[in-house]
């Protein structure tokens, strides 16, 4: 989806260093120092406007969260949410997920969230999907042993290809729902996209997978 350019976004992100970490490589291996409390760390790749991760941080004060989003004009909306909520257990990174190894040591991250990622439906673009093997390699390099990925999408094709990617990688599927909003799953926090798509009657697919 095309996002409206916000030329002032870069300056606003720089105004809130308590929430937006401008040089995340400096915290590699010591992310506990960036937060008020030393707690398990969960990251969301493609945090968008921040509804999910701020909701998670509010619901789980005993977990630290990092939202990662490349588009300045999008992540600045997530910053607005955090400022409003004054959440101490959430930070934002305006960086590319390809570079996670530059920012996190092995074992620093307990869980990765992938929510409504770009499906990149064309076969020639498969390597750009956040569930492609190349990204699974990256996540494994920063996660704890037997770390988890929690994945949600409205795109059935992406969900099916992702399940195959997880399986081919040798991961363990611990939860799957082909219609999340009509299941007995509790504690779901919706993203902006999720609310939009589900209101149109779209099914929401969700799974949890674990590295072996």
C-alpha positions as CSV (number, residue, x, y, z in Angstrom):
1,X,0.0,0.0,0.0
2,X,1.4,3.4,-1.0
3,X,2.1,5.6,2.0
4,X,1.9,9.4,2.1
5,X,5.4,10.9,2.3
6,X,6.0,12.8,5.5
7,X,9.2,14.9,5.0
8,X,9.2,15.9,8.7
9,X,9.2,12.3,9.9
10,X,13.0,12.0,10.1
11,X,13.3,15.0,12.4
12,X,10.5,13.8,14.7
13,X,12.1,10.4,15.1
14,X,15.3,12.1,16.1
15,X,13.4,14.1,18.8
16,X,12.6,11.0,20.8
17,X,15.8,9.0,21.5
18,X,14.1,7.5,24.5
19,X,11.9,5.5,22.1
20,X,13.7,5.5,18.7
21,X,17.2,4.0,18.9
22,X,19.2,5.8,16.2
23,X,22.4,3.6,16.5
24,X,21.1,0.1,17.4
25,X,24.5,-1.5,16.7
26,X,25.7,0.1,19.9
27,X,23.3,-2.1,21.9
28,X,24.3,-5.3,20.3
29,X,24.8,-7.8,23.1
30,X,23.4,-5.5,25.8
31,X,19.8,-4.6,24.8
32,X,18.9,-4.9,28.5
33,X,20.6,-1.6,29.0
34,X,18.2,0.2,26.6
35,X,15.2,-0.7,28.8
36,X,14.3,0.1,32.4
37,X,14.1,-3.6,33.2
38,X,16.1,-6.6,32.1
39,X,13.3,-8.8,30.6
40,X,12.7,-11.2,27.7
41,X,12.9,-9.4,24.4
42,X,10.3,-9.8,21.5
43,X,10.7,-8.1,18.2
44,X,8.2,-7.3,15.4
45,X,9.5,-7.1,11.8
46,X,7.5,-4.6,9.9
47,X,5.8,-2.9,12.8
48,X,3.8,-0.5,10.6
49,X,1.9,2.1,12.5
50,X,2.4,0.3,15.8
51,X,-1.0,-0.9,16.9
52,X,0.1,-4.5,17.5
53,X,3.4,-3.9,19.3
54,X,2.0,-1.1,21.5
55,X,-0.9,-3.3,22.4
56,X,1.4,-6.2,23.3
57,X,3.7,-3.9,25.4
58,X,0.7,-2.6,27.3
59,X,-0.7,-6.1,27.9
60,X,2.7,-7.6,28.8
61,X,4.7,-5.2,31.0
62,X,7.1,-8.1,31.9
63,X,8.4,-8.3,28.3
64,X,10.5,-5.8,26.4
65,X,9.5,-5.1,22.8
66,X,11.2,-3.7,19.7
67,X,9.3,-2.6,16.6
68,X,11.3,-2.6,13.4
69,X,10.1,-0.6,10.4
70,X,12.0,0.7,7.4
71,X,9.6,3.4,6.2
72,X,10.1,6.6,8.2
73,X,6.6,7.9,7.2
74,X,5.1,4.8,8.7
75,X,7.1,4.3,11.9
76,X,6.5,7.9,12.9
77,X,2.8,6.8,13.5
78,X,4.0,4.1,15.8
79,X,6.1,6.7,17.7
80,X,2.9,8.7,18.2
81,X,1.2,5.8,19.8
82,X,4.1,5.1,22.1
83,X,4.3,8.8,23.1
84,X,0.6,8.8,23.9
85,X,0.8,5.6,26.0
86,X,4.2,6.4,27.7
87,X,5.2,2.8,27.5
88,X,8.7,2.1,29.1
89,X,9.0,-1.4,27.6
90,X,9.0,-0.6,23.9
91,X,11.6,0.8,21.5
92,X,11.6,1.4,17.7
93,X,14.3,0.8,15.1
94,X,14.1,2.5,11.7
95,X,16.2,-0.1,10.0
96,X,16.2,-2.9,7.5
97,X,15.4,-6.5,8.7
98,X,18.2,-7.8,6.5
99,X,20.7,-6.3,9.0
100,X,19.4,-7.8,12.2
101,X,22.7,-9.6,12.8
102,X,24.3,-6.2,13.1
103,X,22.0,-5.2,16.0
104,X,21.5,-8.4,18.0
105,X,23.7,-11.1,19.3
106,X,22.7,-14.8,19.2
107,X,20.2,-15.5,22.0
108,X,19.2,-11.9,22.6
109,X,15.7,-12.2,21.1
110,X,13.1,-14.6,22.6
111,X,10.4,-14.2,19.9
112,X,9.9,-12.7,16.4
113,X,6.5,-11.5,15.2
114,X,5.7,-11.2,11.5
115,X,2.3,-9.5,10.9
116,X,0.7,-8.9,7.5
117,X,4.1,-8.9,5.7
118,X,4.2,-7.9,2.0
119,X,3.2,-11.2,0.2
120,X,5.5,-10.6,-2.8
121,X,3.3,-13.0,-4.8
122,X,5.4,-13.2,-7.9
123,X,7.7,-16.2,-7.9
124,X,10.8,-14.2,-8.9
125,X,10.2,-12.1,-5.7
126,X,10.0,-15.0,-3.4
127,X,13.4,-14.2,-1.7
128,X,11.9,-10.9,-0.5
129,X,9.3,-12.6,1.6
130,X,10.0,-12.4,5.3
131,X,9.4,-16.1,5.7
132,X,11.9,-17.1,3.0
133,X,14.7,-19.3,4.1
134,X,17.3,-16.5,3.9
135,X,15.3,-14.6,6.6
136,X,14.8,-17.7,8.7
137,X,18.6,-18.0,8.8
138,X,18.7,-14.4,10.1
139,X,16.1,-14.9,12.8
140,X,17.8,-18.1,13.9
141,X,21.0,-16.2,14.4
142,X,19.5,-13.7,16.8
143,X,16.9,-15.9,18.6
144,X,17.4,-18.0,21.7
145,X,17.7,-21.8,21.2
146,X,14.2,-23.1,20.2
147,X,13.1,-19.5,19.7
148,X,9.7,-18.8,18.1
149,X,8.2,-17.0,15.2
150,X,4.5,-15.9,15.4
151,X,3.1,-15.2,12.0
152,X,-0.2,-13.6,10.9
153,X,-1.6,-12.8,7.4
154,X,-4.7,-12.5,5.4
155,X,-3.0,-13.8,2.3
156,X,-3.6,-17.5,1.9
157,X,-0.9,-17.9,-0.8
158,X,1.7,-16.3,1.5
159,X,0.5,-18.4,4.4
160,X,0.8,-21.7,2.4
161,X,4.2,-20.8,1.0
162,X,5.4,-19.8,4.5
163,X,4.2,-23.1,6.0
164,X,6.2,-24.9,3.4
165,X,9.2,-22.7,4.0
166,X,9.0,-23.4,7.8
167,X,8.7,-27.1,7.1
168,X,11.6,-27.2,4.6
169,X,13.7,-25.4,7.2
170,X,12.9,-28.2,9.7
171,X,10.9,-26.0,12.1
172,X,8.3,-27.3,14.5
173,X,4.7,-26.1,13.9
174,X,3.2,-25.6,17.4
175,X,0.0,-23.7,16.5
176,X,-2.0,-23.1,13.3
177,X,-5.4,-21.4,12.6
178,X,-7.0,-21.0,9.2
179,X,-9.6,-18.6,10.6
180,X,-8.2,-16.9,13.6
181,X,-11.2,-14.7,14.4
182,X,-13.6,-17.7,14.4
183,X,-11.3,-19.8,16.6
184,X,-11.0,-20.1,20.4
185,X,-7.6,-18.4,20.4
186,X,-7.4,-15.9,23.3
187,X,-5.5,-12.7,23.7
188,X,-5.2,-11.7,20.0
189,X,-4.2,-8.1,19.5
190,X,-5.0,-6.8,16.0
191,X,-2.9,-4.8,13.7
192,X,-4.4,-2.0,11.6
193,X,-4.4,-4.2,8.5
194,X,-6.0,-7.0,10.4
195,X,-8.9,-4.9,11.5
196,X,-9.3,-3.6,8.0
197,X,-9.2,-7.0,6.3
198,X,-11.3,-8.8,8.8
199,X,-14.0,-6.2,8.7
200,X,-14.3,-7.0,5.0
201,X,-14.8,-10.7,5.8
202,X,-11.3,-11.9,5.0
203,X,-10.0,-14.9,7.0
204,X,-7.0,-14.3,9.1
205,X,-4.3,-17.0,9.1
206,X,-2.0,-17.5,12.0
207,X,0.7,-19.9,13.1
208,X,3.5,-20.3,15.6
209,X,6.7,-22.1,14.7
210,X,9.7,-23.0,16.7
211,X,13.3,-23.7,15.8
212,X,14.5,-27.1,16.7
